[in-house]
Amino acid sequence: MANERWTYQVVEVRPRLFGVRPEDVQAELNRLGAQGWELVSVTQPGTMHPVRLYFKRTQ
């Protein structure tokens, strides 16, 4: 466990006219989850700002 190395990826889901749609976030989560990425954090500084999804996976 101590020798594991990680790769990280940050993905932005941009808002549409009325903000970020949950379907768009879910699509990104499913897409990256299928590739072995694990979601570790989410940030959104405001309603009309992109949602940032932070992922990691072992190298």
FENTAHU-V395504 format. One record per backbone hydrogen bond with DSSP energy under -1.0 kcal/mol. CO is the residue of the C=O (numbers start at 1). NH is the residue of the N-H. Records with the same first field share a line. If there is no record, write none. Layout:
BEGIN
CO = NH + NH
END
This chain:
BEGIN
1 = 4
5 = 59
7 = 57
9 = 55
11 = 53
13 = 51
16 = 19
19 = 16
21 = 25
22 = 26
23 = 27
24 = 28
25 = 29
26 = 30
27 = 31
28 = 32
29 = 33
30 = 34
32 = 37
33 = 36
38 = 56
41 = 54
43 = 52
46 = 49
51 = 13
52 = 43
53 = 11
54 = 40 + 41
55 = 9
56 = 38
57 = 7
END
